[in-house]
Amino acid sequence: MPESNLVNIDSALVQLFQAARHSLDPVTGDFMLRRVVPITIYIDGGHEGLAEVADDLREETLRILAEVGYPQVGEWGPFSGSYVTTIFGKGEEWEIGFSFQRNLLALKSRLLGLRERIPPQVAGSIRVVMVVGTLVIHLAGPAAVAATLPVTIPIVALECAALTVEAFESVEAIRHLLNLSLPLKGFPHSGSFEF
């Protein structure tokens, strides 16, 4: 049998993506399950302290996940260059799809509050996007970036990226999913910016 050209990925990560996909699948909506929520954090920009901002947002995301009953059970990443990671939280309670969707919307609202953790002097020189389940939220960056973001990204698209790209390509894969142009090199506060 010919050797596969696919990326060698940890089986636990494959299981987490599958569990997240099934948790979000409407077919499982009527069943009481322990559901898995994926949260992807994407950050890029020209700020020298980007890694510190990314680490802080990641830690706060982990704290919020634990507080709302979905403690971390795994992670794809973090990858640097720009910054991307997908955190998986597993529900402590059994729930049907409706309550899971309601919890995802509440989680999205809590994570929007992380905007306050981004220093004002940095917010104009980076872009921060999160995907909560399938819901895309824009935390920082120019309004032009927010206008081009998709509203949702199917978990199967994130899973496909994880299963088919090398670690060094992960940031670019997520950038493509978010329909973002090249990483930010920085932009002046006049409203125009360069890519």
C-alpha positions as CSV (number, residue, x, y, z in Angstrom):
1,M,0.0,0.0,0.0
2,P,1.4,3.5,-0.9
3,E,2.4,5.7,2.0
4,S,-0.1,8.5,2.8
5,N,0.8,12.1,2.3
6,L,-1.5,13.3,5.1
7,V,-0.2,14.9,8.2
8,N,0.6,12.6,11.1
9,I,-1.8,13.8,13.8
10,D,-2.4,12.6,17.3
11,S,-5.4,10.2,17.6
12,A,-6.7,12.1,20.6
13,L,-6.9,15.3,18.5
14,V,-8.8,13.4,15.8
15,Q,-11.3,12.2,18.5
16,L,-11.7,15.8,19.8
17,F,-12.5,17.2,16.4
18,Q,-15.0,14.3,15.9
19,A,-16.6,14.8,19.3
20,A,-16.9,18.6,18.5
21,R,-18.4,17.9,15.1
22,H,-20.9,15.5,16.6
23,S,-21.7,17.8,19.4
24,L,-22.6,20.6,16.9
25,D,-24.5,18.3,14.5
26,P,-28.2,18.9,14.6
27,V,-28.7,15.1,14.2
28,T,-27.6,14.7,17.8
29,G,-29.8,17.5,19.0
30,D,-32.4,15.4,20.7
31,F,-29.9,13.3,22.7
32,M,-28.5,14.0,26.1
33,L,-24.7,14.0,25.6
34,R,-21.6,15.4,27.1
35,R,-20.7,17.9,24.4
36,V,-17.4,19.2,23.3
37,V,-17.0,22.9,22.3
38,P,-14.0,24.0,20.2
39,I,-12.8,27.6,20.5
40,T,-10.2,28.8,17.9
41,I,-8.2,31.9,18.7
42,Y,-6.5,33.7,15.7
43,I,-4.3,36.7,16.3
44,D,-1.9,38.6,13.9
45,G,-0.4,42.0,13.6
46,G,2.7,44.1,13.9
47,H,2.8,44.5,17.7
48,E,5.9,43.3,19.4
49,G,4.0,42.0,22.4
50,L,1.6,39.9,20.3
51,A,2.7,36.7,22.1
52,E,1.9,38.2,25.5
53,V,-1.5,39.3,24.3
54,A,-2.2,35.9,22.8
55,D,-1.1,34.1,26.0
56,D,-3.4,36.3,28.1
57,L,-6.4,35.8,25.8
58,R,-5.7,32.0,25.8
59,E,-5.5,31.9,29.6
60,E,-8.7,33.9,30.0
61,T,-10.5,31.7,27.5
62,L,-9.5,28.6,29.6
63,R,-10.7,30.3,32.8
64,I,-14.1,31.2,31.2
65,L,-14.5,27.7,29.7
66,A,-13.9,26.2,33.2
67,E,-16.3,28.7,34.8
68,V,-19.2,27.9,32.4
69,G,-18.7,24.1,32.8
70,Y,-16.6,23.2,29.8
71,P,-13.0,22.6,31.2
72,Q,-10.2,22.1,28.7
73,V,-9.7,18.5,27.5
74,G,-7.3,19.2,24.6
75,E,-5.8,21.7,22.2
76,W,-4.6,21.9,18.6
77,G,-1.8,24.4,18.8
78,P,-0.7,27.0,19.8
79,F,1.1,27.8,16.5
80,S,3.1,30.9,16.2
81,G,4.2,33.2,13.4
82,S,1.0,34.9,13.8
83,Y,-0.9,33.0,16.6
84,V,-3.6,30.3,16.3
85,T,-4.9,27.6,18.6
86,T,-8.0,25.6,19.0
87,I,-9.0,24.7,22.6
88,F,-11.5,21.9,23.3
89,G,-13.7,22.1,26.3
90,K,-15.9,19.1,27.4
91,G,-19.2,19.7,29.2
92,E,-19.5,18.6,32.8
93,E,-23.2,18.2,32.3
94,W,-25.3,16.0,30.0
95,E,-27.3,18.3,27.6
96,I,-29.4,18.3,24.5
97,G,-28.5,20.3,21.4
98,F,-30.8,23.2,22.2
99,S,-29.2,23.8,25.6
100,F,-25.7,23.4,24.1
101,Q,-26.5,26.0,21.4
102,R,-27.9,28.4,24.1
103,N,-24.7,27.8,26.2
104,L,-22.5,28.5,23.1
105,L,-24.3,31.9,22.6
106,A,-23.7,32.7,26.3
107,L,-20.1,31.7,25.9
108,K,-19.7,33.9,22.9
109,S,-21.0,36.8,24.9
110,R,-18.6,36.2,27.7
111,L,-15.7,35.9,25.2
112,L,-16.6,39.2,23.6
113,G,-15.8,40.7,27.0
114,L,-12.1,39.8,26.3
115,R,-11.9,42.9,24.2
116,E,-11.2,44.7,27.5
117,R,-8.1,42.6,28.0
118,I,-6.5,43.9,24.7
119,P,-4.5,47.0,25.6
120,P,-5.9,50.1,23.8
121,Q,-2.5,51.0,22.4
122,V,-2.3,47.5,20.8
123,A,-5.9,47.1,19.5
124,G,-5.2,49.2,16.5
125,S,-2.2,47.2,15.3
126,I,-3.5,43.6,15.7
127,R,-6.5,41.7,14.6
128,V,-8.1,39.1,17.0
129,V,-10.7,36.7,15.8
130,M,-12.3,33.8,17.7
131,V,-14.5,30.9,16.5
132,V,-16.7,29.7,19.3
133,G,-18.2,26.4,18.1
134,T,-19.0,27.6,14.6
135,L,-19.7,31.3,15.5
136,V,-17.1,33.9,14.4
137,I,-16.4,36.9,16.6
138,H,-14.2,39.8,16.0
139,L,-12.4,41.2,19.0
140,A,-9.9,43.7,17.6
141,G,-8.6,45.1,14.3
142,P,-9.9,47.4,11.6
143,A,-13.6,47.4,10.8
144,A,-12.7,46.4,7.3
145,V,-11.6,43.0,8.7
146,A,-14.8,42.5,10.6
147,A,-16.8,43.2,7.4
148,T,-15.1,40.4,5.5
149,L,-15.3,37.8,8.2
150,P,-17.7,34.9,7.7
151,V,-20.5,34.6,10.2
152,T,-19.9,30.9,10.9
153,I,-17.2,28.3,10.0
154,P,-18.3,24.7,10.0
155,I,-16.3,22.6,12.5
156,V,-15.6,20.2,9.7
157,A,-13.6,22.9,7.9
158,L,-11.4,23.4,11.0
159,E,-11.0,19.6,11.3
160,C,-10.0,19.4,7.6
161,A,-7.3,22.0,8.2
162,A,-5.9,20.2,11.2
163,L,-5.8,16.9,9.4
164,T,-4.3,18.1,6.1
165,V,-1.7,20.8,6.9
166,E,1.7,20.7,8.6
167,A,2.1,22.6,11.8
168,F,3.9,25.5,10.1
169,E,0.9,25.9,7.7
170,S,-1.7,26.0,10.5
171,V,-1.9,29.8,10.8
172,E,-2.2,30.2,7.0
173,A,-5.0,27.5,6.9
174,I,-7.0,29.4,9.6
175,R,-6.4,32.7,7.8
176,H,-7.9,31.2,4.6
177,L,-10.9,29.8,6.6
178,L,-11.5,33.3,8.0
179,N,-11.2,34.8,4.5
180,L,-8.4,37.1,5.7
181,S,-5.8,38.6,3.5
182,L,-2.1,38.4,4.4
183,P,-1.0,39.0,8.0
184,L,-1.1,42.6,9.2
185,K,2.2,44.3,9.1
186,G,0.8,47.3,11.0
187,F,-1.3,50.2,10.0
188,P,-1.6,53.8,10.9
189,H,-4.5,55.1,12.9
190,S,-5.8,57.1,10.0
191,G,-8.1,54.3,8.9
192,S,-5.9,53.0,6.1
193,F,-3.7,50.0,6.6
194,E,-1.1,47.9,4.7
195,F,-1.0,44.2,4.1
